């Protein structure tokens, strides 16, 4: 039996992950924004589910929630950063407030959850951090510029701490799902549309999502089970791609970046001072 701390459990991946873990007998400290979001699950699993109300843009509240979670359950084996959302618009369309909210939720909130958990994980001598990112943490799609900013940013952070924490027996895994039939689409934040972008790739993606023609072909249950299974892999895999679209799109982006880098090899090496 393992004990998990999971943010953003009201819907989507966080909710399904919480349900599956409770079904298998694990213990879960689940954070939500609305206190009654998991009432039915709490009634079903009163001894294995702890519920914490948390807004991950409140740094002080994050520390209180994480400290209280460890105090209540004694040991937490896995910390899952799942809370997040996407701002869906061309970059010029977003307001300053929307940009700040996207960064504060998806990057700073995740960083602060990890920072709050680290003293406890170090003290107990082990742990695993799961950061839910996206295929959009390695590739890009028009109209998701600020979402990509947040996911590329948190992937850089997690890639770095994986090196810092490995000697402390704390593993880090970045989860990169493709498109799944969750509440993600319904939760998209939007901005007023500017006519200038209607006949651009941003407009094309907007119309595809509005028409329901954006392909969603991945199974949520299978992906969540793969997340659970990753905990038993040692050493921790740095990244887990979930979905055929995730694999194809990320691979294409990485190959293109490598080809572009190789094309600049002569220039790059010419800068090196070998005197």
Order of alpha helices (4+ residues) and beta strands (2+ residues): beta-alpha-beta-alpha-beta-alpha-beta-beta-alpha-alpha-beta-alpha-beta-beta-alpha-alpha-beta-alpha-alpha
